[in-house]
Amino acid sequence: MSETAPTITDQPDGPAAGDPMPGPRAAEPRAAAAEGADGGAEAGDDEAEGADDGGRSRFGKPGAPLSRSPFVVGFTAGLGLLLAYALFMVIQDAASILILIFIALFLAVGLHPAVVRLQRWGLPRGLAVAGVGLGVLVLLAAGMLALVPPVVTQTSALVENLPSYIDELRRSETLRDLNEQYQIIDRLQSAATASNMTRAAGGVLGGAQVVFGAVFNVLTVVVLTIYFLAAFDRLRLGAYKLVPASRRVRVQAIGDEILAKVGAFMAGALAIALIAGVATWVFLMILGVTYPFALAVVVAVCDLIPQVGATLGAVVVSAVGFATAGLTVGIVCVVFFIVYQQLENFVIYPKVMRRAVKVSDLAAILAALLGIALLGVVGALIAIPAVAAIQLVVREVVLPRQERG
């Protein structure tokens, strides 16, 4: 039986193709990567140190974020609550001034189309803003001249004639019996003196404070409106720069559309108020009611308030008609305003407003009621353009996102 000698083959120095890489050689890329990371960190430090020369940042490279330990999270949340409460207190204390600023900004947005129109006619922007501001001042002065003299005259006449009115009431048999039992008229007559009436109105100082406060608020709104008009484009573009660049074009398009709707609403509201004022003035001139221009201004101003303003103006004018011209004229005033409100609600308002803001009647009524509940007359004025803006955002942003989702 023969034995076969084993064959000896030369083994290569390196591992076979299927064998794993030895440890020292496998660590070489890691070491190189670590060296590259260290080199990158050193380069980043050098870049941060030389940022002043490069113009990127003079404060260096931002550090690592803070650790999210429970203590840091709780401390940050507490600071957030304190900051929110402080902000709430600041807003509450400055609420009156913030409302004036908001009114001025809203008026500037509404009057900006007039400035643009004057610029298209060839006027420089400064002269266009000055012209619009002068027009606003003229309208305010005309309204004050129409309202203040009748109010002062009628108040003085009421104070002077109140004792005679009480004497006329004394002649009534029913009131005479009541006066004999409770001395009602005697007490009214003893209290109806000029000094008591002035004291009841809050005194001379209180009345002066109210007047000067109202004048200050009006002048503040006018001045702020003119400043906002002068810097309107700069403020608008600055607000758009706060939006990320990837979304800036779309946000600017939607924002400009919202501003256009607010301007269209203001123009439409002024047109409707002017029509109501002119119609009321012509009607009162025909009837011969006293102070027709002042009452027409009251109707025009009240008509600026959506949905409820026309009713308030009609109540004031009808009451004056009953008091000054008799029962027949008062009834005619009531009939006139009922007919005119139907004409305004179903003919004038739809043609003027629906093309501008495209808000349904139900949405307008709900918005006006909610605005009155939140901000009073100011809320009623901004309610409809706010609803138009919300509808635009929902249609262009929210609904497409829901469809994609």
Order of alpha helices (4+ residues) and beta strands (2+ residues): alpha-alpha-alpha-alpha-alpha-alpha-alpha-alpha-alpha-alpha-alpha-alpha-alpha-alpha-alpha-alpha-alpha-alpha
